[in-house]
Amino acid sequence: MPAPPPSRRRFLAAAALPLLIGALGACGYGSQRQDTTGKVRAAGEKTDGLDSVKIGYFPNLTHATALVGDHEGIIQRELGGTKVESTTFNAGPSEIEALNAGSIDIGWIGPSPAINGYVKTHGTGLRIISGSASGGVKLVVNPEKITSLDDVKGKKIATPQKGNTQDVAFLNWIAQRGWKVDPRSGKGDVSVVRTDNKVTPDAFKSGSVDGAWVPEPTASRLVADGGKVLLDESALWPDRKFVITNVIVSQKFLARHPDAVEAVLRGSVKTNAWIRANPAKARASANAALGALAGKGLPPEILDPAWQSIRVTDDPLASTLDAEARHAVKAGLLSEPDLRGIYDLRLLNKVLRAENRPAVDAAGLGER
């Protein structure tokens, strides 16, 4: 699925990717504020004179950079005397709302909510400032009902929510096979059943769905329950790479506190380097962070295969985000958006140059 150069696009707000707001948590926006004192405490000179920088992410392995960087104190070290205050979210729209409200400054998030957050504010709300992760999405099926890709036709397949990143990818895959599905209702040659990832394993075990196009670790949970991986989404992309998690920042915060943003990006880049150099320790760290957030970590039969399918990356893989936006337009879930300016990679490339690493590009989406 090569991504052609992005064209000039108009955004119609009414047809943007739907916002499905999660139930309100203790801190609002379906979120939970975390105690980040952890192993490393804020010490030394404050960055940009700030008492704190508020970050947000999901308690999910596809957010490994934030999980590990926060848990190991790598991000905190880069901020010195400015304390990292972290909040976790269960849904992208909730995190976007928190960013727009100033409840967080910087967040780790998937491509669809990042696109939606950008276009709903007509390009004034956020910027994508780095990549974070690629991969980690699979089509897992009941092998007693589905033994080939052709068998998916006529079956009930779960996706996390209407218009989310995996839902759009599955609808695009269905269309490529020549099958018809109404994107709003999910009805057609395949029944697309929008189901929260927390509920999908029970729906799979009960037979309410025959399979699911889902991110990790839900995919590996289904495999542990007797499912079979029929397709890894990475096989559909050039070089098997596609963005699953970005780093975003409030444009107001970026303008007022570039040094703080740069410090967080240094922490993100150093975290990814540490993960690549220490895969076993990083996996254990991510699971310990999940355990602290959710009360328990993942068992090895779920953790190990899930971790292996995710690749951390500083490159935002901008051409694949553009392709995902075009897939949403093709599916009828998004009107043609103007994504020019969604990326600002200047600080990331400054950090990468300091590490003697090559610069990354925005695939033509860095200027408005």
GIWOCOR-V868141 format. One record per residue. N is the residue number from 1. SS is DSSP state (H for helix, E for strand, - for the rest). NEAR is the number of other C-alpha atoms within 12 Angstrom. Layout:
n=(N;N)
ss=(SS;SS)
near=(NEAR;NEAR)
This chain:
n=(1;2;3;4;5;6;7;8;9;10;11;12;13;14;15;16;17;18;19;20;21;22;23;24;25;26;27;28;29;30;31;32;33;34;35;36;37;38;39;40;41;42;43;44;45;46;47;48;49;50;51;52;53;54;55;56;57;58;59;60;61;62;63;64;65;66;67;68;69;70;71;72;73;74;75;76;77;78;79;80;81;82;83;84;85;86;87;88;89;90;91;92;93;94;95;96;97;98;99;100;101;102;103;104;105;106;107;108;109;110;111;112;113;114;115;116;117;118;119;120;121;122;123;124;125;126;127;128;129;130;131;132;133;134;135;136;137;138;139;140;141;142;143;144;145;146;147;148;149;150;151;152;153;154;155;156;157;158;159;160;161;162;163;164;165;166;167;168;169;170;171;172;173;174;175;176;177;178;179;180;181;182;183;184;185;186;187;188;189;190;191;192;193;194;195;196;197;198;199;200;201;202;203;204;205;206;207;208;209;210;211;212;213;214;215;216;217;218;219;220;221;222;223;224;225;226;227;228;229;230;231;232;233;234;235;236;237;238;239;240;241;242;243;244;245;246;247;248;249;250;251;252;253;254;255;256;257;258;259;260;261;262;263;264;265;266;267;268;269;270;271;272;273;274;275;276;277;278;279;280;281;282;283;284;285;286;287;288;289;290;291;292;293;294;295;296;297;298;299;300;301;302;303;304;305;306;307;308;309;310;311;312;313;314;315;316;317;318;319;320;321;322;323;324;325;326;327;328;329;330;331;332;333;334;335;336;337;338;339;340;341;342;343;344;345;346;347;348;349;350;351;352;353;354;355;356;357;358;359;360;361;362;363;364;365;366;367;368)
ss=(-;-;-;-;-;-;-;-;-;-;-;-;H;H;H;-;-;-;-;-;-;-;-;-;-;-;-;-;-;-;E;E;E;E;-;-;-;-;-;-;-;-;-;-;-;E;H;H;H;-;-;E;E;E;E;E;E;E;-;-;H;H;H;H;H;H;H;H;H;H;H;-;-;H;H;H;H;H;H;E;-;-;E;E;E;E;E;E;E;-;-;H;H;H;H;H;H;H;H;H;H;-;-;-;-;E;E;E;E;-;H;H;H;H;H;H;H;H;H;H;-;-;-;-;-;E;E;E;E;E;E;E;E;E;E;-;E;E;E;E;E;E;-;-;-;-;-;-;H;H;H;H;-;-;-;E;E;E;E;-;-;-;-;-;H;H;H;H;H;H;H;H;H;H;H;H;-;-;-;-;E;-;-;-;-;-;-;E;-;-;E;E;E;E;-;-;H;H;H;H;H;H;H;H;H;H;-;-;-;-;E;E;E;E;E;-;-;H;H;H;H;H;H;H;-;-;E;E;E;E;E;E;H;H;H;H;-;H;H;H;-;-;E;E;E;E;E;E;E;E;H;H;H;H;H;H;-;H;H;H;H;H;H;H;H;H;H;H;H;H;H;H;H;H;H;H;H;-;H;H;H;H;H;H;H;H;H;H;H;H;H;H;H;H;-;-;-;-;-;H;H;H;H;H;H;H;H;H;-;E;E;E;-;-;-;-;-;H;H;H;H;H;H;H;H;H;H;H;H;H;H;-;-;-;-;-;-;-;-;-;-;-;E;-;-;H;H;H;H;H;H;H;H;H;-;-;-;-;-;-;-;-;-;-;-;-;-;-)
near=(25;21;22;16;20;28;20;16;23;20;27;20;24;16;23;34;42;32;28;27;24;22;17;19;18;14;20;23;32;28;35;32;27;29;21;34;20;25;19;25;26;28;20;17;17;24;28;24;19;25;20;31;42;38;46;47;50;40;41;43;49;44;48;52;53;51;46;46;42;50;39;36;35;35;44;43;35;37;38;30;25;31;36;45;34;39;39;44;41;35;39;43;38;39;49;49;36;37;41;30;19;24;32;39;42;48;52;54;51;44;47;43;46;50;52;49;41;38;36;32;27;25;30;26;34;44;51;50;48;52;49;48;43;41;41;42;47;40;41;44;42;34;24;14;26;27;21;19;23;19;22;35;28;23;31;34;44;44;43;35;41;36;43;44;44;44;42;42;48;47;46;34;34;34;24;17;18;15;21;24;32;23;36;25;19;31;22;24;24;35;32;40;37;36;30;27;31;25;24;37;36;22;26;37;22;16;24;23;34;40;52;54;52;48;46;44;42;42;49;40;36;42;31;27;26;24;32;29;36;30;28;34;36;26;20;24;25;18;15;22;33;43;47;49;48;49;51;48;49;44;32;22;32;31;21;16;25;29;27;38;47;35;34;47;47;34;38;49;41;37;40;36;26;27;34;25;14;17;23;18;18;33;39;27;33;39;36;29;38;33;21;22;30;19;12;14;25;33;21;19;20;25;35;27;27;37;41;28;32;41;35;46;36;41;39;43;41;45;33;40;46;39;35;46;43;35;37;40;31;24;33;27;37;36;28;30;39;34;45;31;31;42;45;38;38;25;32;40;29;26;30;28;16;17;15;10;17;15;21;29;25;34;28;27;33;27;20;19)
